[in-house]
Amino acid sequence: MEDLKLLIVDDEPHIRMLLEQTLEDLEDEDVEILVATNGQEAFDIISKEKPQLVFLDVMMPKMNGFEVCEKVKKELNMEKLHIVLLTAKGQDADREKGLNAGANEYMTKPFDPGTIKNRAMTILGLA
């Protein structure tokens, strides 16, 4: 079985920490949790580490979540990568923009930690 990797991308430390705490139990299932603090760092980690799942903030410095999605899907041809956009922007137009950019799912903040963990387990095939 391939190594499972999950990437958390958010420029806000408390949200990164909340996501890490929410998902830390997955490490018991041999899931490696990676963290990025901005869009460019996220893109670099995705190209190098090839995670199966990314929880991606939309509004970030250097490259926003929409741009990361587009670059990953177009430049890296990582169609299998499951991207969940996490954002405070809950309008339908934003959701549509995210899905058009290549995201698989769109969740609004504040998010429910239980939902995040369940989605991660399902997507990674651990549920």
LUMKOLSE-787793 format. One record per residue: x, y, z of N, C-alpha, C in turn. Coordinates in steps of 0.05 Angstrom, whole numbers, padded with zeros to 5 digits, always signed. Layout:
XYZXYZXYZ/...
This chain:
+00017-00024+00000+00000+00000+00000+00018+00025+00000/+00010+00045-00016+00026+00069-00017+00024+00084+00009/+00045+00101+00014+00044+00118+00037+00022+00138+00035/+00006+00141+00055-00016+00160+00054-00005+00187+00066/-00010+00208+00051-00002+00235+00060-00025+00254+00057/-00026+00272+00077-00048+00292+00077-00034+00318+00082/-00042+00339+00068-00030+00365+00071-00051+00385+00081/-00043+00400+00102-00060+00421+00113-00048+00448+00105/-00063+00465+00092-00053+00490+00083-00070+00513+00094/-00059+00529+00111-00073+00553+00121-00053+00573+00131/-00057+00598+00126-00038+00618+00136-00044+00627+00164/-00066+00617+00176-00072+00624+00204-00064+00602+00222/-00045+00607+00240-00034+00586+00258-00055+00571+00274/-00075+00585+00284-00095+00571+00301-00112+00552+00285/-00117+00558+00260-00133+00540+00243-00116+00516+00235/-00091+00521+00229-00072+00498+00223-00072+00480+00247/-00069+00491+00271-00067+00475+00295-00093+00459+00299/-00116+00472+00295-00142+00458+00299-00144+00435+00279/-00136+00439+00254-00137+00418+00235-00118+00395+00242/-00094+00403+00251-00074+00382+00258-00085+00365+00282/-00097+00379+00302-00107+00364+00325-00131+00347+00316/-00147+00357+00298-00170+00342+00288-00162+00316+00274/-00140+00318+00259-00131+00296+00242-00108+00279+00253/-00098+00287+00277-00075+00273+00287-00079+00243+00292/-00104+00234+00297-00110+00206+00301-00104+00190+00276/-00104+00203+00253-00099+00189+00227-00070+00180+00226/-00052+00192+00242-00024+00183+00243-00023+00155+00253/-00042+00147+00270-00043+00119+00279-00049+00100+00256/-00060+00111+00235-00067+00095+00211-00045+00098+00190/-00021+00107+00199+00002+00111+00182-00003+00133+00161/-00017+00153+00168-00021+00176+00150-00001+00198+00159/+00015+00207+00140+00034+00228+00146+00020+00255+00142/+00022+00272+00163+00009+00299+00161+00030+00320+00155/+00026+00333+00132+00044+00354+00124+00030+00381+00127/+00045+00403+00131+00033+00429+00136+00047+00450+00119/+00031+00468+00107+00042+00491+00092+00028+00516+00102/+00042+00539+00101+00031+00564+00111+00023+00584+00090/+00028+00577+00064+00019+00595+00043+00016+00578+00017/+00005+00590-00004+00000+00576-00028+00024+00566-00043/+00046+00582-00043+00070+00573-00057+00083+00549-00043/+00083+00551-00017+00094+00528-00001+00077+00503-00006/+00051+00507-00007+00033+00484-00012+00039+00472-00039/+00042+00488-00059+00048+00478-00086+00074+00462-00086/+00094+00473-00073+00120+00459-00072+00118+00433-00058/+00104+00432-00036+00101+00407-00021+00085+00386-00037/+00063+00396-00050+00047+00378-00067+00064+00365-00089/+00081+00382-00102+00097+00371-00124+00117+00351-00114/+00128+00356-00090+00149+00339-00080+00138+00314-00066/+00118+00318-00049+00109+00296-00031+00085+00280-00043/+00071+00291-00062+00048+00278-00075+00027+00267-00055/+00016+00285-00038-00004+00275-00019-00030+00266-00034/-00046+00250-00020-00071+00241-00033-00094+00261-00026/-00090+00277-00005-00111+00295+00004-00099+00321+00013/-00112+00343+00006-00104+00370+00014-00128+00385+00025/-00125+00395+00050-00145+00414+00060-00132+00441+00056/-00145+00457+00038-00132+00481+00027-00149+00506+00033/-00136+00525+00047-00149+00551+00052-00150+00566+00026/-00169+00584+00023-00171+00599-00002-00155+00625-00001/-00160+00641+00020-00147+00668+00021-00120+00666+00036/-00098+00666+00020-00071+00663+00031-00052+00681+00016/-00029+00686+00028-00008+00701+00014+00006+00684-00007/+00020+00696-00025+00037+00684-00046+00021+00670-00068/+00001+00655-00061-00016+00642-00081-00041+00634-00067/-00065+00642-00077-00089+00634-00063-00097+00605-00069/-00117+00595-00055-00125+00567-00058-00135+00561-00086/-00148+00579-00099-00158+00575-00126-00134+00571-00145/-00114+00588-00141-00090+00586-00159-00075+00560-00154/-00073+00552-00129-00059+00527-00122-00074+00504-00136/-00100+00503-00134-00116+00482-00147-00110+00481-00177/-00112+00504-00190-00108+00505-00219-00080+00496-00227/-00060+00506-00212-00032+00498-00218-00028+00468-00215/-00038+00457-00193-00035+00429-00187-00047+00412-00209/-00072+00418-00216-00087+00402-00236-00075+00406-00264/-00067+00430-00271-00057+00435-00298-00027+00428-00301/-00010+00438-00283+00019+00434-00286+00028+00407-00277/+00016+00397-00255+00026+00371-00244+00009+00348-00253/-00013+00353-00267-00031+00332-00277-00039+00313-00254/-00043+00323-00231-00051+00306-00208-00081+00305-00205/-00093+00291-00224-00123+00289-00224-00133+00273-00201/-00117+00255-00190-00126+00238-00168-00125+00252-00141/-00109+00274-00140-00107+00288-00115-00134+00300-00107/-00143+00294-00082-00168+00304-00073-00164+00330-00057/-00175+00351-00067-00171+00378-00055-00198+00387-00042/-00196+00393-00016-00220+00404-00002-00213+00433+00004/-00227+00452-00008-00222+00480-00003-00237+00487+00023/-00223+00501+00041-00234+00511+00066-00234+00541+00065/-00257+00553+00068-00258+00582+00066-00280+00595+00082/-00276+00620+00088-00297+00636+00101-00316+00646+00080/-00309+00644+00055-00326+00654+00033-00346+00633+00025/-00371+00636+00034-00391+00615+00029-00410+00620+00006/-00405+00641-00010-00423+00647-00033-00421+00626-00054/-00444+00622-00068-00444+00602-00090-00423+00608-00111/-00419+00634-00117-00399+00641-00137-00371+00632-00129/-00365+00634-00103-00339+00625-00094-00336+00595-00095/-00358+00582-00088-00359+00552-00089-00354+00543-00118/-00368+00556-00137-00366+00549-00165-00338+00554-00175/-00326+00577-00167-00299+00583-00175-00279+00562-00165/-00283+00553-00140-00266+00533-00129-00268+00506-00144/-00292+00498-00149-00296+00473-00163-00286+00474-00192/-00289+00498-00205-00279+00502-00232-00248+00502-00232/-00236+00510-00210-00207+00511-00208-00195+00483-00204/-00213+00464-00197-00203+00437-00194-00207+00424-00167/-00219+00439-00149-00224+00428-00122-00246+00407-00124/-00244+00387-00106-00264+00365-00106-00287+00373-00088/-00281+00388-00066-00301+00395-00047-00296+00423-00037/-00316+00435-00025-00315+00462-00016-00328+00463+00012/-00314+00470+00032-00326+00471+00059-00321+00499+00071/-00341+00509+00084-00339+00536+00096-00330+00535+00125/-00315+00555+00133-00307+00559+00160-00329+00575+00174/-00334+00571+00200-00321+00551+00216-00330+00523+00209/-00312+00504+00208-00319+00477+00201-00323+00459+00225/-00336+00437+00222-00340+00418+00244-00317+00398+00243/-00301+00396+00264-00278+00378+00264-00286+00349+00258/-00309+00340+00268-00318+00313+00263-00322+00308+00233/-00334+00328+00220-00339+00325+00191-00312+00324+00176/-00294+00341+00184-00267+00341+00171-00254+00314+00174/-00254+00303+00198-00241+00277+00203-00255+00255+00188/-00281+00255+00187-00296+00234+00172-00290+00236+00142/-00289+00260+00132-00283+00264+00103-00255+00253+00097/-00236+00260+00114-00208+00251+00110-00207+00220+00110/-00220+00208+00130-00219+00179+00132-00232+00166+00107/-00254+00177+00098-00268+00166+00074-00251+00169+00049/-00240+00194+00045-00224+00200+00022-00199+00182+00021/-00187+00178+00044-00162+00162+00045-00167+00132+00046/-00193+00125+00046-00200+00096+00046-00196+00083+00073/-00198+00098+00095-00194+00087+00121-00220+00082+00136/-00242+00092+00125-00268+00091+00139-00280+00062+00138/
